[in-house]
Amino acid sequence: MLEPTDALILLVPVLPIAIWAAVTDLKRMKIPNTAVIAMAAVWPLIGWYVVPWQPWLWGFALMAVVFVAGFLLYLTGTFGAGDAKYSAAMAGIFVGGNIGEILLIIFVSMIGSLILHRILRSIPLVRNATPDWESWTKRRFFPFGLALSCIVVFYLLAAIWPQG
């Protein structure tokens, strides 16, 4: 697990990228490649500063594994191509983390994002303020970029939060 200061250092660039990816996915049902590249740049540029070199290198291996898994999910129609790339881009940040905590954050973020999206979609005030958002009208699809962004942000916030 990351030290609180290290997680805060990573959160500074990750948070605006995560918001950008989530909002763009809500609006266009696509995560821009520039957001993916920006997120992918966080690990090589800042990760080496917050973790020792061996876990830093393992972060790249984790990024590759997640990319392959995401590509396979894309081939089955489960994941979008942008979702696969974006999840791989942020994967290095999770290296050395507690798998139980990570799985809990994934579960809560996925279910919470789905519920939040469905609630917001049903509120006329929100729909009228964002009439051109594609995610409101695509009934079978869900903008995973929202959930993926929540996962990485909540993971870093959990590392910052004092452990009691």
C-alpha positions as CSV (number, residue, x, y, z in Angstrom):
1,M,0.0,0.0,0.0
2,L,1.1,3.5,-0.7
3,E,2.1,5.9,2.1
4,P,-0.3,8.7,2.5
5,T,2.1,11.4,1.2
6,D,2.9,9.2,-1.8
7,A,-0.8,8.7,-2.6
8,L,-1.4,12.4,-2.3
9,I,1.5,13.0,-4.8
10,L,-0.2,10.6,-7.2
11,L,-3.7,12.0,-6.6
12,V,-2.7,15.5,-7.8
13,P,-2.3,14.6,-11.5
14,V,-4.7,11.6,-11.4
15,L,-7.8,13.5,-10.1
16,P,-8.1,15.9,-13.0
17,I,-7.4,13.2,-15.6
18,A,-10.0,10.9,-13.9
19,I,-12.6,13.6,-13.9
20,W,-11.9,14.4,-17.6
21,A,-12.2,10.7,-18.6
22,A,-15.4,10.2,-16.6
23,V,-17.1,13.3,-17.9
24,T,-16.1,12.6,-21.5
25,D,-17.3,9.0,-21.2
26,L,-20.6,10.2,-19.8
27,K,-21.0,12.7,-22.6
28,R,-19.7,10.8,-25.6
29,M,-19.4,7.2,-24.4
30,K,-15.7,7.4,-25.4
31,I,-12.6,7.9,-23.3
32,P,-10.2,10.1,-25.4
33,N,-6.8,8.7,-26.2
34,T,-5.2,11.8,-24.8
35,A,-6.8,11.1,-21.4
36,V,-5.4,7.5,-21.6
37,I,-1.9,8.8,-22.5
38,A,-2.0,11.3,-19.7
39,M,-3.0,8.6,-17.1
40,A,-0.4,6.2,-18.5
41,A,2.3,8.9,-18.1
42,V,1.6,9.3,-14.4
43,W,3.2,6.0,-13.5
44,P,6.5,6.4,-15.4
45,L,6.9,10.0,-14.5
46,I,5.8,10.0,-10.8
47,G,5.6,6.4,-9.8
48,W,9.4,6.0,-9.6
49,Y,9.4,8.7,-7.0
50,V,6.7,7.2,-4.7
51,V,7.7,3.5,-4.8
52,P,11.0,1.6,-4.9
53,W,12.3,0.7,-8.3
54,Q,11.3,-3.0,-8.2
55,P,7.6,-2.4,-7.5
56,W,7.8,0.5,-10.0
57,L,8.9,-2.0,-12.7
58,W,6.2,-4.5,-11.6
59,G,3.7,-1.7,-12.2
60,F,4.6,-1.9,-15.9
61,A,4.0,-5.6,-15.9
62,L,0.6,-5.1,-14.2
63,M,-0.2,-2.5,-16.9
64,A,0.5,-5.1,-19.6
65,V,-1.5,-7.8,-17.9
66,V,-4.5,-5.5,-17.5
67,F,-4.2,-4.4,-21.1
68,V,-4.3,-8.0,-22.4
69,A,-7.3,-8.7,-20.1
70,G,-9.0,-5.5,-21.2
71,F,-8.4,-6.4,-24.8
72,L,-9.9,-9.9,-24.3
73,L,-13.0,-8.3,-22.6
74,Y,-13.2,-5.9,-25.6
75,L,-13.3,-8.8,-28.0
76,T,-16.2,-10.3,-26.1
77,G,-18.1,-7.0,-26.2
78,T,-17.9,-6.6,-22.4
79,F,-15.6,-3.6,-22.4
80,G,-15.1,-0.7,-24.8
81,A,-11.6,-0.2,-26.3
82,G,-11.2,3.0,-24.4
83,D,-12.1,1.3,-21.1
84,A,-9.5,-1.4,-21.8
85,K,-6.8,1.2,-22.5
86,Y,-7.8,3.4,-19.6
87,S,-7.8,0.6,-17.1
88,A,-4.4,-0.5,-18.3
89,A,-3.1,3.1,-18.1
90,M,-4.0,3.4,-14.4
91,A,-3.1,-0.2,-13.4
92,G,0.5,0.6,-12.3
93,I,-0.8,2.7,-9.4
94,F,-2.3,-0.5,-7.8
95,V,1.0,-2.4,-7.6
96,G,1.7,-3.7,-4.1
97,G,-1.8,-2.8,-2.9
98,N,-4.0,-5.1,-0.7
99,I,-6.0,-7.2,-3.1
100,G,-8.9,-7.4,-0.7
101,E,-9.1,-3.6,-0.4
102,I,-8.7,-3.2,-4.2
103,L,-11.5,-5.7,-5.0
104,L,-13.8,-4.0,-2.4
105,I,-13.1,-0.6,-4.0
106,I,-13.7,-2.1,-7.5
107,F,-17.0,-3.6,-6.4
108,V,-18.3,-0.4,-4.6
109,S,-17.2,1.8,-7.4
110,M,-18.8,-0.3,-10.1
111,I,-22.1,-0.7,-8.3
112,G,-22.1,2.8,-7.0
113,S,-21.4,4.3,-10.4
114,L,-24.1,2.3,-12.1
115,I,-26.7,3.4,-9.4
116,L,-25.5,7.0,-9.5
117,H,-25.7,7.0,-13.3
118,R,-29.2,5.5,-13.4
119,I,-30.4,8.0,-10.7
120,L,-29.0,11.0,-12.4
121,R,-30.3,9.9,-15.8
122,S,-33.9,9.8,-14.3
123,I,-33.7,13.4,-12.9
124,P,-35.2,15.9,-15.4
125,L,-33.1,18.8,-14.1
126,V,-29.9,16.8,-14.8
127,R,-31.1,15.6,-18.2
128,N,-32.1,19.2,-19.2
129,A,-28.7,20.5,-18.1
130,T,-26.8,17.8,-20.1
131,P,-29.1,17.1,-23.1
132,D,-26.3,16.0,-25.4
133,W,-24.9,13.3,-23.2
134,E,-25.0,10.0,-25.0
135,S,-24.9,7.9,-21.8
136,W,-28.4,9.0,-20.9
137,T,-29.9,7.4,-24.0
138,K,-27.9,4.3,-24.5
139,R,-29.9,1.8,-22.5
140,R,-27.7,-1.3,-22.9
141,F,-24.4,0.4,-22.3
142,F,-22.9,2.0,-19.2
143,P,-20.0,4.5,-19.2
144,F,-17.3,2.4,-17.5
145,G,-15.0,5.4,-17.5
146,L,-17.0,6.8,-14.6
147,A,-16.5,3.6,-12.6
148,L,-12.8,3.3,-13.5
149,S,-12.1,6.9,-12.5
150,C,-13.9,6.3,-9.2
151,I,-11.8,3.2,-8.6
152,V,-8.4,4.9,-9.0
153,V,-9.5,8.1,-7.1
154,F,-11.0,6.1,-4.2
155,Y,-8.0,3.9,-4.0
156,L,-5.7,6.9,-3.6
157,L,-8.0,8.5,-1.1
158,A,-8.1,5.3,0.9
159,A,-4.3,5.4,1.0
160,I,-4.4,9.0,2.2
161,W,-7.1,8.5,4.8
162,P,-5.6,7.8,8.3
163,Q,-5.7,4.1,9.2
164,G,-7.3,3.7,12.6
